[in-house]
């Protein structure tokens, strides 16, 4: 979050109009033309940078100003601060058609890096990336030991290699690989000397070199790494740090699998040489890429050893964890490029696994370690189930509140799906644990879980997962209480201080509710589901918590992804169970504002989709559907689920779909729906009976007419009822309740259905068409059976054709 002053400055920068910006550009141009580029110039450039970077769209600057910015950037004697500001402004303006920069004749490495950053931001419209890369390498090749530092150029090399992998020739790649070897392995192990002031207390002893130390304060006895500490670093030590920061990307871009990499005659020979080089001093005879991999391997092993030391400062402890993650990632790349390194790596990583599983502070390093075992476990005949069990069970349960770790773990699951193989069962059984990450971090992780859900769900966990998705906001509230109740949790998230929930904390500690909370917070799937309605009530004070509200907004999207995945493999039995569960849970949801209505819209459409896939499930669930219709609870939150159920009954309660749909069964459905329609049209809305939506009334009328066309003894009852509703629709009472437009639509539908019932055979043909008539051509072609039948009925009933006596 920005401070109030920063927010005000950003707002002012965004509100500046084009005319004001043009005047300000003129002022900047005037300042840049002065010989003395003082503090006023730096202040003006800072303000200009804020203006051009504060908006998503590009600001248009005067051409004179852009030209002067380029000129100032290329001035050899220009102060470094002004060059940085000019380069930053020009990058924000990219792509810029009026750019005339060139790096062909720049000698200063610092200036070259700034100009290159602007050119690379333009894209590769004129092969600018290749030109920048070649210029940078020309400086690298000509650099003398006493020349300027190469540190500013390394990020440029890495960027060029990632933008255009085939830019560098083989000799250039070998050159940088040789330099990286020198910087990684042969940096000085002495601290940098302080600049002597030449004063009275300056003595030769004070200027003697002092060795660098480890993070625990011990004198470093091995080669220098990024975890070596000292008050001052020498130039080659800074290059060591920077070389390690770009090592993994360079290995990926210059390795044997990279695009544009030179072909090797025999990879197995290189692997053999790599093995032999471990115990001999002949590694300098290896090709540059092989030698870089060998030295990178030694560097990573040294980092792993250093990461086990007890750091004296917290900053060094955080650096240890970051370097440990990067070291394991680099080792993964090395073993993929040179399998001969695998067996030398395993002994060190097995010991590391034991250490990490026992140290919660290093949990982030477990993910790259698990990825390493996934990539290489089969080749090395290593059982990696223990580390995966730890990652999928303990990590989400204990660290769900860490947003970075949550995102990395979900990404690990997604990226590892093709490699998990037999461990996929462990992932699926751990879905309640993974859902904790989703419940606590739902906005950023929703799209990730939409992609992950098809791999998590199977026939054995589908019902339990549907329960878990519907209870996801309730899980968020329970996790909040768990964190508040646990004194051992470090790095707690910020609480909603406006929320007063002492009763919820007491309920969380209540022994009578412990079983329900334990089920909600379980780590693995149990194959069963508990009724959590008591928790919905005790957690109601937390329903307005911002985190719970955000989670509730994500559930409809996740439900759609769930049903889309389940329908790919669900058989008839599973479909029936899911439809039954859907009906049961539609009136048993955590009462978060707006949550029930959004979920009901999804459940209604998914219920119809399940019925369409297996029409016989309406007959199979006849008892449940009759109970659902009779309860009247389906009218809550807009009645979407009840409307879908009514429509499905009218569509699929037919002997053409299932032989169990006898006349007796049809009459049972008819009586239940008739009673419901009478109740919603003749009762005033109340707390127990909410206002009935017009869509439900029209669906009830249509379904009753369909059922009557299949059991024609019911036609007189339906006709009488439809006549009353048509009369009721014209009354002011229904118009004031539903609005004139909706009341008119109800009356129109009643009239249409009455007209159809006057000719029962045609009504059955129209309302219960055969599979043949249901084809789309019967609705497109005006001379085929269905449109012709409808037109004939209209003309006969309304006496427009004069075929009946007046």
Secondary structure, DSSP 8 states (H G I E B T S, - for coil): ---HHHHHHHHHHHH--HHHHHHHHHHHHHHHTSSS--HHHHHHHHHHHHHHHSSSS-----HHHHHHHHHHHH-TTS-HHHHHHHHHHHHHT-S-TT-----TT---HHHHHHHHHHHHTT-STTSHHHHHHHHHHHHHHH--TTS--SHHHHHHHHHHHHH-TT-S-HHHHHHHHHHHHHHHHS---B---------TT--TGGGS--B-B-TTS-B--S---TT-B-SS--HHHHHHHHHHHTHHHHHHHHSTTSTT----S-HHHHHHHHHHGGGSSGGGGS-HHHHHHHHHHHHHHHHHHHTTS--SSHHHHHHHHHHHHHHHHHHHHHHHH-GGGHHHHHHHHHHHHHHHHT-GGGTHHHHHHHHHHHHHTTTTT---HHHHHHIIIIIHHHHTT-HHHHHHHHHHHHHHHHHHGGGHHHHHHTHHHHHHHHHHSHHHHHHHHHHHHHHH--TTTHHHHHHHHHTHHHHHHHHHHHHHH-TT--S-----TT---HHHHHHHH-GGGHHHHHHHT-SS--S-----HHHHHHTGGGTT-HHHHHHHHHHHHHHHHHHHHHTTT--HHHHHHHHHHHHHHTT-----TTHHHHHHHHHHHHHHHHHHH-TTHHHHTHHHHHHHHHH-GGGGGGGHHHHHHHHHHHHH-STTT-TT--HHHHHHHHHHHHHHHHHHHHS---SSS----HHHHHHHHHHHHHHHHHSGGGHHHHHHHHHHHHHHHTSHHHHHHH-HHHHHHHHHHHHHHHHHHTSHHHHHHHHT--TTTTSTHHHH-TTSHHHHHHHHHHHHHHT-SS-S--
